[in-house]
Amino acid sequence: MNDTSSNDAEKAALETGRLLFAGPCDFLVSAADENDLPKLSGGTEVAFAGRSNVGKSSLLNALTGRKTLARTSNTPGRTRLLNFFSLGGRLILVDLPGYGYARAPKTDIERWNELTRGYLKGRPQLRRVCLLIDARHGLKPSDLEVMKALDIVAVSYQIVLTKADKMKPGPLKRLIEETEAAVARHPAAHPVCHVTSSASGEGIPELRAALAALAEPAPGR
Ligand code: GDP
């Protein structure tokens, strides 16, 4: 591909992402255990995971341009559930419970595992997990535990750095390099980190485009 056609392809991908995320976005269901998981035939899912306070709700809001998603997921009683949202029936966004907040991270991860392991294991329509990492903190032991769990169930995942606006360019570049070096050792991880800021909007159109590439085709295409 020459420069002009790769630029055109990039623009088209960004537009496809914009259109998908600007369309309808409906709350489907909250699942407390495996029995509650929606039985979707053929739908494609992308899940979002991360430590509590990583900026997951803000990222979901920024992606969809709505407050509804995060408010629904942050409703008391729903924060420890799996929350499913449908983007026009073409892509299901799954908000996984935050982990790593407790003082005893091991116990917390075990709880996270219990809630999500069944989902991750038996979900052929799950195409990607976005694993959110706070750019100020980098990978923490609880993140590494989750990465190990994802490697074991062989679910493809990608690191999404959040709150990039909080970092100066030099330290951010170093963190990206360190994180990419760390994920290179993980078989199910996508090698490239995605850098975002919900506050400034950095990386949001590109993440929409990357996720739209996994979605079911629009009707009539
Ligand atoms: P969650 O617990 O992972 O859902 O995290 P939230 O989305 O609720 O965000 C946690 C805190 O980080 C809140 O105070 C947000 O305002 C802040 N935050 C989230 N995203 C960003 C961002 O991109 N930039 C900055 N500066 N702050 C952010």
py3Dmol code that shows the C-alpha trace and the ligand (Angstrom):
import py3Dmol

protein = """\
ATOM      1  CA  MET A   1       0.000   0.000   0.000  1.00  0.00           C
ATOM      2  CA  ASN A   2       1.383   3.478  -0.776  1.00  0.00           C
ATOM      3  CA  ASP A   3       1.126   6.376   1.705  1.00  0.00           C
ATOM      4  CA  THR A   4      -2.014   7.845   0.138  1.00  0.00           C
ATOM      5  CA  SER A   5      -3.964   4.597   0.146  1.00  0.00           C
ATOM      6  CA  SER A   6      -2.851   3.700   3.692  1.00  0.00           C
ATOM      7  CA  ASN A   7      -3.983   7.182   4.815  1.00  0.00           C
ATOM      8  CA  ASP A   8      -7.309   6.619   3.057  1.00  0.00           C
ATOM      9  CA  ALA A   9      -7.684   3.197   4.720  1.00  0.00           C
ATOM     10  CA  GLU A  10      -6.925   4.739   8.119  1.00  0.00           C
ATOM     11  CA  LYS A  11      -9.484   7.501   7.556  1.00  0.00           C
ATOM     12  CA  ALA A  12     -12.088   4.953   6.482  1.00  0.00           C
ATOM     13  CA  ALA A  13     -11.402   2.836   9.592  1.00  0.00           C
ATOM     14  CA  LEU A  14     -11.759   5.896  11.856  1.00  0.00           C
ATOM     15  CA  GLU A  15     -15.047   6.783  10.179  1.00  0.00           C
ATOM     16  CA  THR A  16     -16.338   3.205  10.553  1.00  0.00           C
ATOM     17  CA  GLY A  17     -15.455   3.366  14.250  1.00  0.00           C
ATOM     18  CA  ARG A  18     -17.073   6.756  14.675  1.00  0.00           C
ATOM     19  CA  LEU A  19     -20.299   5.598  13.038  1.00  0.00           C
ATOM     20  CA  LEU A  20     -20.503   2.388  15.067  1.00  0.00           C
ATOM     21  CA  PHE A  21     -20.040   4.161  18.396  1.00  0.00           C
ATOM     22  CA  ALA A  22     -22.325   7.073  17.425  1.00  0.00           C
ATOM     23  CA  GLY A  23     -25.167   4.623  16.756  1.00  0.00           C
ATOM     24  CA  PRO A  24     -27.528   3.064  19.284  1.00  0.00           C
ATOM     25  CA  CYS A  25     -26.039   1.689  22.481  1.00  0.00           C
ATOM     26  CA  ASP A  26     -28.389  -0.280  24.704  1.00  0.00           C
ATOM     27  CA  PHE A  27     -27.947  -1.830  28.121  1.00  0.00           C
ATOM     28  CA  LEU A  28     -28.723  -5.530  27.782  1.00  0.00           C
ATOM     29  CA  VAL A  29     -28.222  -7.255  31.108  1.00  0.00           C
ATOM     30  CA  SER A  30     -26.147  -7.560  34.280  1.00  0.00           C
ATOM     31  CA  ALA A  31     -24.851 -11.051  34.989  1.00  0.00           C
ATOM     32  CA  ALA A  32     -24.055 -12.209  38.528  1.00  0.00           C
ATOM     33  CA  ASP A  33     -22.971 -15.699  37.514  1.00  0.00           C
ATOM     34  CA  GLU A  34     -22.663 -18.010  34.544  1.00  0.00           C
ATOM     35  CA  ASN A  35     -26.386 -18.760  34.494  1.00  0.00           C
ATOM     36  CA  ASP A  36     -27.172 -15.079  33.910  1.00  0.00           C
ATOM     37  CA  LEU A  37     -24.899 -14.721  30.885  1.00  0.00           C
ATOM     38  CA  PRO A  38     -26.898 -13.714  27.831  1.00  0.00           C
ATOM     39  CA  LYS A  39     -27.054 -16.468  25.260  1.00  0.00           C
ATOM     40  CA  LEU A  40     -26.218 -14.513  22.170  1.00  0.00           C
ATOM     41  CA  SER A  41     -26.038 -16.420  18.960  1.00  0.00           C
ATOM     42  CA  GLY A  42     -23.283 -15.183  16.721  1.00  0.00           C
ATOM     43  CA  GLY A  43     -22.862 -11.739  18.345  1.00  0.00           C
ATOM     44  CA  THR A  44     -19.328 -10.448  18.779  1.00  0.00           C
ATOM     45  CA  GLU A  45     -18.148  -9.314  22.212  1.00  0.00           C
ATOM     46  CA  VAL A  46     -15.336  -7.106  23.470  1.00  0.00           C
ATOM     47  CA  ALA A  47     -14.745  -6.949  27.216  1.00  0.00           C
ATOM     48  CA  PHE A  48     -13.145  -4.214  29.338  1.00  0.00           C
ATOM     49  CA  ALA A  49     -11.133  -5.100  32.419  1.00  0.00           C
ATOM     50  CA  GLY A  50      -8.932  -3.153  34.809  1.00  0.00           C
ATOM     51  CA  ARG A  51      -8.143  -2.274  38.389  1.00  0.00           C
ATOM     52  CA  SER A  52     -10.767  -0.243  40.228  1.00  0.00           C
ATOM     53  CA  ASN A  53     -10.300   3.456  39.483  1.00  0.00           C
ATOM     54  CA  VAL A  54      -8.291   2.784  36.298  1.00  0.00           C
ATOM     55  CA  GLY A  55     -10.755   4.948  34.347  1.00  0.00           C
ATOM     56  CA  LYS A  56     -12.894   2.153  32.852  1.00  0.00           C
ATOM     57  CA  SER A  57     -16.213   3.976  33.235  1.00  0.00           C
ATOM     58  CA  SER A  58     -14.698   7.154  31.823  1.00  0.00           C
ATOM     59  CA  LEU A  59     -13.297   5.255  28.846  1.00  0.00           C
ATOM     60  CA  LEU A  60     -16.643   3.577  28.114  1.00  0.00           C
ATOM     61  CA  ASN A  61     -18.313   6.982  28.326  1.00  0.00           C
ATOM     62  CA  ALA A  62     -15.713   8.514  26.018  1.00  0.00           C
ATOM     63  CA  LEU A  63     -16.010   5.691  23.481  1.00  0.00           C
ATOM     64  CA  THR A  64     -19.795   5.824  23.319  1.00  0.00           C
ATOM     65  CA  GLY A  65     -20.152   9.561  23.952  1.00  0.00           C
ATOM     66  CA  ARG A  66     -22.758   8.779  26.610  1.00  0.00           C
ATOM     67  CA  LYS A  67     -23.009   8.838  30.357  1.00  0.00           C
ATOM     68  CA  THR A  68     -25.520   5.982  30.510  1.00  0.00           C
ATOM     69  CA  LEU A  69     -23.075   3.135  30.171  1.00  0.00           C
ATOM     70  CA  ALA A  70     -20.880   3.972  33.106  1.00  0.00           C
ATOM     71  CA  ARG A  71     -23.757   5.096  35.277  1.00  0.00           C
ATOM     72  CA  THR A  72     -25.429   1.751  34.715  1.00  0.00           C
ATOM     73  CA  SER A  73     -22.269  -0.169  35.542  1.00  0.00           C
ATOM     74  CA  ASN A  74     -21.526   1.964  38.595  1.00  0.00           C
ATOM     75  CA  THR A  75     -25.016   1.583  40.058  1.00  0.00           C
ATOM     76  CA  PRO A  76     -24.539   0.154  43.570  1.00  0.00           C
ATOM     77  CA  GLY A  77     -24.912  -3.599  43.344  1.00  0.00           C
ATOM     78  CA  ARG A  78     -23.803  -3.709  39.721  1.00  0.00           C
ATOM     79  CA  THR A  79     -20.107  -2.956  40.172  1.00  0.00           C
ATOM     80  CA  ARG A  80     -19.303  -6.587  40.868  1.00  0.00           C
ATOM     81  CA  LEU A  81     -21.361  -7.879  37.969  1.00  0.00           C
ATOM     82  CA  LEU A  82     -20.686  -8.304  34.286  1.00  0.00           C
ATOM     83  CA  ASN A  83     -22.626  -5.606  32.443  1.00  0.00           C
ATOM     84  CA  PHE A  84     -23.522  -6.105  28.782  1.00  0.00           C
ATOM     85  CA  PHE A  85     -24.264  -3.319  26.287  1.00  0.00           C
ATOM     86  CA  SER A  86     -25.126  -3.657  22.612  1.00  0.00           C
ATOM     87  CA  LEU A  87     -23.896  -1.313  19.904  1.00  0.00           C
ATOM     88  CA  GLY A  88     -26.739  -1.692  17.439  1.00  0.00           C
ATOM     89  CA  GLY A  89     -26.522  -5.497  17.678  1.00  0.00           C
ATOM     90  CA  ARG A  90     -23.135  -5.413  15.912  1.00  0.00           C
ATOM     91  CA  LEU A  91     -20.810  -5.387  18.893  1.00  0.00           C
ATOM     92  CA  ILE A  92     -21.465  -6.211  22.533  1.00  0.00           C
ATOM     93  CA  LEU A  93     -19.397  -4.276  25.067  1.00  0.00           C
ATOM     94  CA  VAL A  94     -18.893  -6.181  28.311  1.00  0.00           C
ATOM     95  CA  ASP A  95     -17.889  -4.202  31.387  1.00  0.00           C
ATOM     96  CA  LEU A  96     -16.069  -6.611  33.713  1.00  0.00           C
ATOM     97  CA  PRO A  97     -15.815  -5.904  37.451  1.00  0.00           C
ATOM     98  CA  GLY A  98     -12.841  -3.808  38.580  1.00  0.00           C
ATOM     99  CA  TYR A  99     -10.194  -5.626  40.604  1.00  0.00           C
ATOM    100  CA  GLY A 100      -7.195  -4.834  42.794  1.00  0.00           C
ATOM    101  CA  TYR A 101      -8.740  -2.198  45.036  1.00  0.00           C
ATOM    102  CA  ALA A 102      -8.682  -4.176  48.259  1.00  0.00           C
ATOM    103  CA  ARG A 103      -5.648  -4.138  50.532  1.00  0.00           C
ATOM    104  CA  ALA A 104      -5.386  -7.871  50.032  1.00  0.00           C
ATOM    105  CA  PRO A 105      -5.076  -8.005  46.248  1.00  0.00           C
ATOM    106  CA  LYS A 106      -4.782 -11.764  46.136  1.00  0.00           C
ATOM    107  CA  THR A 107      -8.195 -12.293  47.672  1.00  0.00           C
ATOM    108  CA  ASP A 108      -9.578  -9.663  45.369  1.00  0.00           C
ATOM    109  CA  ILE A 109      -8.177 -11.338  42.281  1.00  0.00           C
ATOM    110  CA  GLU A 110      -9.594 -14.665  43.423  1.00  0.00           C
ATOM    111  CA  ARG A 111     -13.005 -13.049  43.696  1.00  0.00           C
ATOM    112  CA  TRP A 112     -12.530 -11.449  40.270  1.00  0.00           C
ATOM    113  CA  ASN A 113     -11.540 -14.838  38.889  1.00  0.00           C
ATOM    114  CA  GLU A 114     -14.573 -16.500  40.344  1.00  0.00           C
ATOM    115  CA  LEU A 115     -16.921 -13.958  38.764  1.00  0.00           C
ATOM    116  CA  THR A 116     -15.290 -13.755  35.370  1.00  0.00           C
ATOM    117  CA  ARG A 117     -13.480 -17.050  34.823  1.00  0.00           C
ATOM    118  CA  GLY A 118     -16.626 -18.855  33.730  1.00  0.00           C
ATOM    119  CA  TYR A 119     -17.421 -16.034  31.323  1.00  0.00           C
ATOM    120  CA  LEU A 120     -13.914 -15.881  29.802  1.00  0.00           C
ATOM    121  CA  LYS A 121     -13.622 -19.647  29.442  1.00  0.00           C
ATOM    122  CA  GLY A 122     -16.841 -20.397  27.674  1.00  0.00           C
ATOM    123  CA  ARG A 123     -17.341 -17.433  25.372  1.00  0.00           C
ATOM    124  CA  PRO A 124     -16.409 -18.130  21.762  1.00  0.00           C
ATOM    125  CA  GLN A 125     -17.924 -14.799  20.663  1.00  0.00           C
ATOM    126  CA  LEU A 126     -15.478 -12.900  22.915  1.00  0.00           C
ATOM    127  CA  ARG A 127     -12.985 -11.511  20.414  1.00  0.00           C
ATOM    128  CA  ARG A 128     -10.865  -9.254  22.596  1.00  0.00           C
ATOM    129  CA  VAL A 129     -10.336  -8.064  26.155  1.00  0.00           C
ATOM    130  CA  CYS A 130      -9.163  -4.486  26.555  1.00  0.00           C
ATOM    131  CA  LEU A 131      -7.032  -4.572  29.684  1.00  0.00           C
ATOM    132  CA  LEU A 132      -6.922  -1.030  31.028  1.00  0.00           C
ATOM    133  CA  ILE A 133      -3.762   0.143  32.765  1.00  0.00           C
ATOM    134  CA  ASP A 134      -3.374   3.551  34.419  1.00  0.00           C
ATOM    135  CA  ALA A 135      -0.484   5.265  32.576  1.00  0.00           C
ATOM    136  CA  ARG A 136       0.705   6.771  35.869  1.00  0.00           C
ATOM    137  CA  HIS A 137       1.113   3.380  37.535  1.00  0.00           C
ATOM    138  CA  GLY A 138       1.955   0.831  34.824  1.00  0.00           C
ATOM    139  CA  LEU A 139       1.437  -2.900  35.312  1.00  0.00           C
ATOM    140  CA  LYS A 140       0.740  -3.900  38.919  1.00  0.00           C
ATOM    141  CA  PRO A 141       0.921  -7.437  40.369  1.00  0.00           C
ATOM    142  CA  SER A 142      -2.881  -7.774  40.115  1.00  0.00           C
ATOM    143  CA  ASP A 143      -2.720  -6.851  36.396  1.00  0.00           C
ATOM    144  CA  LEU A 144      -0.048  -9.500  35.852  1.00  0.00           C
ATOM    145  CA  GLU A 145      -2.321 -12.051  37.563  1.00  0.00           C
ATOM    146  CA  VAL A 146      -5.162 -11.151  35.220  1.00  0.00           C
ATOM    147  CA  MET A 147      -2.829 -11.370  32.206  1.00  0.00           C
ATOM    148  CA  LYS A 148      -1.821 -14.853  33.337  1.00  0.00           C
ATOM    149  CA  ALA A 149      -5.484 -15.830  33.644  1.00  0.00           C
ATOM    150  CA  LEU A 150      -6.169 -14.524  30.112  1.00  0.00           C
ATOM    151  CA  ASP A 151      -3.150 -16.400  28.732  1.00  0.00           C
ATOM    152  CA  ILE A 152      -4.502 -19.616  30.265  1.00  0.00           C
ATOM    153  CA  VAL A 153      -7.974 -19.251  28.736  1.00  0.00           C
ATOM    154  CA  ALA A 154      -6.306 -18.059  25.482  1.00  0.00           C
ATOM    155  CA  VAL A 155      -8.480 -14.970  25.100  1.00  0.00           C
ATOM    156  CA  SER A 156      -6.793 -12.316  22.971  1.00  0.00           C
ATOM    157  CA  TYR A 157      -6.202  -9.103  24.905  1.00  0.00           C
ATOM    158  CA  GLN A 158      -4.728  -5.679  24.370  1.00  0.00           C
ATOM    159  CA  ILE A 159      -3.336  -3.235  26.886  1.00  0.00           C
ATOM    160  CA  VAL A 160      -5.112   0.121  26.825  1.00  0.00           C
ATOM    161  CA  LEU A 161      -3.247   2.786  28.769  1.00  0.00           C
ATOM    162  CA  THR A 162      -5.602   5.300  30.385  1.00  0.00           C
ATOM    163  CA  LYS A 163      -5.123   8.864  31.715  1.00  0.00           C
ATOM    164  CA  ALA A 164      -2.284   9.596  29.254  1.00  0.00           C
ATOM    165  CA  ASP A 165      -2.983  13.327  29.784  1.00  0.00           C
ATOM    166  CA  LYS A 166      -1.503  12.955  33.272  1.00  0.00           C
ATOM    167  CA  MET A 167       1.900  11.985  31.866  1.00  0.00           C
ATOM    168  CA  LYS A 168       4.710  14.014  30.289  1.00  0.00           C
ATOM    169  CA  PRO A 169       5.831  12.695  26.871  1.00  0.00           C
ATOM    170  CA  GLY A 170       9.186  11.278  28.079  1.00  0.00           C
ATOM    171  CA  PRO A 171       7.879   9.170  30.994  1.00  0.00           C
ATOM    172  CA  LEU A 172       4.866   8.106  28.872  1.00  0.00           C
ATOM    173  CA  LYS A 173       7.188   6.870  26.105  1.00  0.00           C
ATOM    174  CA  ARG A 174       9.244   4.920  28.676  1.00  0.00           C
ATOM    175  CA  LEU A 175       6.114   3.392  30.193  1.00  0.00           C
ATOM    176  CA  ILE A 176       4.873   2.311  26.747  1.00  0.00           C
ATOM    177  CA  GLU A 177       8.243   0.668  26.024  1.00  0.00           C
ATOM    178  CA  GLU A 178       8.339  -1.101  29.402  1.00  0.00           C
ATOM    179  CA  THR A 179       4.742  -2.272  29.071  1.00  0.00           C
ATOM    180  CA  GLU A 180       5.240  -3.552  25.528  1.00  0.00           C
ATOM    181  CA  ALA A 181       8.388  -5.392  26.640  1.00  0.00           C
ATOM    182  CA  ALA A 182       6.379  -6.997  29.469  1.00  0.00           C
ATOM    183  CA  VAL A 183       3.436  -8.036  27.251  1.00  0.00           C
ATOM    184  CA  ALA A 184       5.819  -9.561  24.688  1.00  0.00           C
ATOM    185  CA  ARG A 185       6.257 -12.408  27.200  1.00  0.00           C
ATOM    186  CA  HIS A 186       2.500 -13.125  27.209  1.00  0.00           C
ATOM    187  CA  PRO A 187       1.220 -15.372  24.440  1.00  0.00           C
ATOM    188  CA  ALA A 188      -2.375 -14.063  24.272  1.00  0.00           C
ATOM    189  CA  ALA A 189      -1.419 -10.368  24.402  1.00  0.00           C
ATOM    190  CA  HIS A 190      -1.497  -8.015  21.429  1.00  0.00           C
ATOM    191  CA  PRO A 191       2.058  -6.615  21.192  1.00  0.00           C
ATOM    192  CA  VAL A 192       1.113  -2.936  20.891  1.00  0.00           C
ATOM    193  CA  CYS A 193      -0.306  -0.785  23.722  1.00  0.00           C
ATOM    194  CA  HIS A 194      -3.159   1.527  22.922  1.00  0.00           C
ATOM    195  CA  VAL A 195      -2.681   4.971  24.521  1.00  0.00           C
ATOM    196  CA  THR A 196      -5.813   6.873  25.560  1.00  0.00           C
ATOM    197  CA  SER A 197      -7.098   9.764  27.599  1.00  0.00           C
ATOM    198  CA  SER A 198     -10.806  10.090  28.286  1.00  0.00           C
ATOM    199  CA  ALA A 199     -10.104  13.635  29.484  1.00  0.00           C
ATOM    200  CA  SER A 200      -8.433  14.888  26.285  1.00  0.00           C
ATOM    201  CA  GLY A 201      -9.937  12.365  23.857  1.00  0.00           C
ATOM    202  CA  GLU A 202      -6.499  11.134  22.795  1.00  0.00           C
ATOM    203  CA  GLY A 203      -6.612   7.662  21.258  1.00  0.00           C
ATOM    204  CA  ILE A 204     -10.414   7.384  21.491  1.00  0.00           C
ATOM    205  CA  PRO A 205     -11.180   7.503  17.726  1.00  0.00           C
ATOM    206  CA  GLU A 206      -8.370   4.989  17.107  1.00  0.00           C
ATOM    207  CA  LEU A 207      -9.716   2.606  19.777  1.00  0.00           C
ATOM    208  CA  ARG A 208     -13.209   2.904  18.277  1.00  0.00           C
ATOM    209  CA  ALA A 209     -11.724   2.018  14.877  1.00  0.00           C
ATOM    210  CA  ALA A 210      -9.819  -0.979  16.286  1.00  0.00           C
ATOM    211  CA  LEU A 211     -12.956  -2.323  17.989  1.00  0.00           C
ATOM    212  CA  ALA A 212     -15.187  -1.622  14.982  1.00  0.00           C
ATOM    213  CA  ALA A 213     -12.865  -3.821  12.926  1.00  0.00           C
ATOM    214  CA  LEU A 214     -14.002  -6.730  15.141  1.00  0.00           C
ATOM    215  CA  ALA A 215     -17.743  -5.924  14.856  1.00  0.00           C
ATOM    216  CA  GLU A 216     -20.348  -7.690  12.769  1.00  0.00           C
ATOM    217  CA  PRO A 217     -20.767  -5.981   9.398  1.00  0.00           C
ATOM    218  CA  ALA A 218     -23.461  -3.317   9.181  1.00  0.00           C
ATOM    219  CA  PRO A 219     -26.686  -4.595   7.589  1.00  0.00           C
ATOM    220  CA  GLY A 220     -26.639  -4.181   3.841  1.00  0.00           C
ATOM    221  CA  ARG A 221     -22.828  -4.272   3.591  1.00  0.00           C
TER     222      ARG A 221
END
"""
ligand_1 = """\
28
GDP
P -13.295 3.123 37.117
O -13.364 2.834 38.579
O -12.248 2.295 36.459
O -14.605 3.049 36.413
O -12.725 4.617 36.978
P -13.474 5.990 36.653
O -13.778 6.115 35.201
O -14.594 6.185 37.612
O -12.278 7.032 36.932
C -11.581 7.062 38.163
C -11.010 8.445 38.363
O -10.060 8.754 37.352
C -12.068 9.551 38.266
O -11.746 10.543 39.216
C -11.918 10.074 36.849
O -12.290 11.435 36.719
C -10.429 9.926 36.627
N -10.127 9.707 35.200
C -10.643 8.759 34.406
N -10.138 8.855 33.154
C -9.292 9.903 33.153
C -8.458 10.523 32.150
O -8.378 10.131 30.977
N -7.683 11.580 32.555
C -7.718 12.048 33.829
N -6.928 13.077 34.120
N -8.499 11.507 34.780
C -9.276 10.446 34.465
"""
view = py3Dmol.view(width=600, height=400)
view.addModel(protein, "pdb")
view.setStyle({"model": 0}, {"cartoon": {"style": "trace"}})
view.addModel(ligand_1, "xyz")
view.setStyle({"model": 1}, {"stick": {}})
view.zoomTo()
view.show()
